[in-house]
């Protein structure tokens, strides 16, 4: 969440500034660069967390009795890191374009779906803690898909387009700096 907020809260105000200057190309470039950075960050976080997951669980207080459950949950949950980072980070770009109600919808979609899927996977399908993790990852994936669908759709003011997906450090450094 913190890493997603770092980029989303750093890039979205810059996108707003460019939009206010009527510089749609510049605003779209900021959106695209932040999208690429969020994906790269999510991949690095996932790999790093997988490499350190046992130590992380101990640091966060997993005792010997709950460690197997926590490890099972985390192993599955980490698959959804990219979805969580994208939905949280890109949500700021929905809000700054004037669609705050739709930004809230993306959060509600993930939360409500998780609430509905948890009992289904845990109790009905008897998946236990694995079911809770799968429900969370699926909920995050649906939320991320909703955010991406919106940012690539016709309703949004600034569209995320494949043609603009390239890294430009001159655009990313101010976003990273502002977000920090």
C-alpha positions in Angstrom: 0.0 0.0 0.0 2.8 2.4 0.9 4.6 1.8 -2.3 1.5 2.2 -4.4 0.6 5.4 -2.5 4.2 6.7 -3.1 3.8 6.6 -6.8 0.0 7.4 -7.0 0.3 10.3 -4.7 3.4 11.6 -6.4 2.2 11.2 -10.0 -1.5 12.2 -9.8 -0.8 15.8 -8.8 1.7 16.2 -11.6 -0.9 14.7 -14.0 -3.4 17.3 -12.6 -0.9 20.1 -13.2 -0.3 19.0 -16.8 -4.0 18.7 -17.4 -4.5 22.2 -16.0 -1.9 23.5 -18.5 -4.0 21.7 -21.2 -0.9 19.5 -21.9 -2.8 16.2 -22.4 0.3 14.5 -24.0 2.4 15.4 -20.9 -0.4 14.2 -18.6 -0.8 10.9 -20.5 3.0 10.4 -20.4 3.0 10.8 -16.6 0.2 8.3 -16.3 2.0 5.8 -18.5 5.3 6.2 -16.7 3.7 5.8 -13.3 1.9 2.7 -14.6 5.2 1.1 -15.8 6.9 2.0 -12.5 4.0 0.5 -10.5 4.3 -2.8 -12.4 8.1 -2.8 -11.9 7.8 -2.0 -8.3 5.2 -4.7 -7.8 7.4 -7.3 -9.4 10.4 -6.3 -7.2 8.2 -6.3 -4.1 6.9 -9.7 -4.9 10.3 -11.2 -5.5 11.8 -9.5 -2.4 8.9 -10.7 -0.2 9.1 -14.2 -1.5 12.8 -14.3 -0.8 12.3 -12.9 2.8 8.8 -14.3 3.6 9.8 -16.5 6.5 11.8 -13.7 8.1 9.0 -11.2 7.5 6.4 -13.5 9.1 8.6 -13.9 12.2 9.2 -10.1 12.3 5.4 -9.5 12.1 4.9 -11.9 15.0 4.1 -15.3 13.5 4.6 -17.8 16.3 5.5 -21.5 15.8 1.8 -22.5 16.0 0.5 -20.1 13.4 3.5 -19.9 11.1 2.3 -22.7 8.7 -1.0 -20.9 8.3 0.7 -17.5 7.9 3.2 -18.9 5.4 0.4 -20.5 3.3 -1.6 -17.3 3.3 1.4 -15.1 2.4 2.7 -17.4 -0.3 -0.7 -17.1 -2.1 -1.3 -13.5 -1.2 2.0 -12.4 -2.8 0.7 -13.5 -6.2 -1.7 -10.6 -6.0 0.9 -8.0 -5.2 0.8 -6.6 -8.7 -3.0 -6.3 -8.6 -3.0 -4.6 -5.2 -0.2 -2.1 -6.3 -1.9 -1.3 -9.6 -5.4 -0.8 -8.1 -4.2 1.3 -5.2 -1.6 3.3 -7.2 -3.7 3.9 -10.3 -6.8 4.8 -8.3 -5.2 8.2 -7.6 -5.2 8.9 -11.3 -8.9 8.2 -11.5 -9.6 10.6 -8.6 -7.4 13.4 -9.9 -9.3 13.4 -13.2 -12.5 14.3 -11.3 -13.9 10.9 -10.9 -13.7 10.5 -7.1 -16.9 8.5 -6.9 -15.5 6.0 -9.4 -12.3 5.9 -7.4 -14.3 4.8 -4.4 -16.1 2.2 -6.6 -12.8 0.4 -7.3 -12.2 0.1 -3.5 -15.7 -1.0 -2.8 -15.6 -3.6 -5.6 -12.5 -5.3 -4.0 -13.8 -5.1 -0.5 -17.3 -6.4 -1.2 -16.0 -9.2 -3.4 -13.5 -10.2 -0.7 -16.3 -10.3 1.9 -18.4 -12.5 -0.4 -15.7 -14.8 -1.5 -14.1 -15.4 1.9 -16.9 -17.6 3.3 -17.4 -19.3 0.0 -13.8 -20.4 -0.2 -13.1 -20.9 3.5 -16.3 -22.7 4.5 -18.2 -23.9 1.5 -15.2 -25.1 -0.5 -13.3 -26.0 2.7 -10.1 -24.3 1.6 -9.4 -22.7 5.0 -6.6 -20.1 5.1 -5.8 -20.9 1.4 -9.3 -19.9 0.5 -9.0 -16.6 2.4 -5.8 -15.8 0.4 -7.3 -16.8 -2.9 -10.4 -14.7 -2.2 -8.1 -11.7 -1.5 -6.1 -12.2 -4.6 -9.2 -12.6 -6.8 -10.7 -9.5 -5.3 -7.6 -7.5 -5.9 -7.4 -8.7 -9.5 -11.0 -7.7 -10.1 -10.4 -4.3 -8.6 -7.2 -3.8 -10.7 -9.0 -4.9 -13.8 -11.8 -2.4 -13.1 -9.2 0.4 -12.7 -7.4 -0.6 -15.9 -10.6 -0.9 -17.8 -11.6 2.6 -16.7 -8.2 4.1 -17.5 -8.2 2.6 -20.9 -11.9 3.2 -21.7 -13.8 6.0 -23.3 -15.1 7.6 -20.0 -11.8 8.7 -18.7 -10.3 12.1 -19.6 -6.8 10.8 -20.0 -6.4 7.3 -21.4 -3.6 4.8 -20.6 -2.4 3.8 -24.0 0.1 1.2 -25.0 1.9 3.7 -27.3 2.9 5.8 -24.3 4.3 3.0 -22.1 7.9 3.9 -21.8 10.1 5.1 -19.0 11.2 8.7 -19.0 13.2 9.5 -15.9 12.5 13.3 -16.4 8.8 12.5 -15.7 9.3 9.8 -13.0 11.8 11.6 -10.8 9.4 14.4 -9.9 6.7 11.9 -9.3 8.9 9.8 -7.0 10.2 12.9 -5.3 6.7 14.4 -4.7 5.3 11.0 -3.5 8.2 10.6 -1.0 
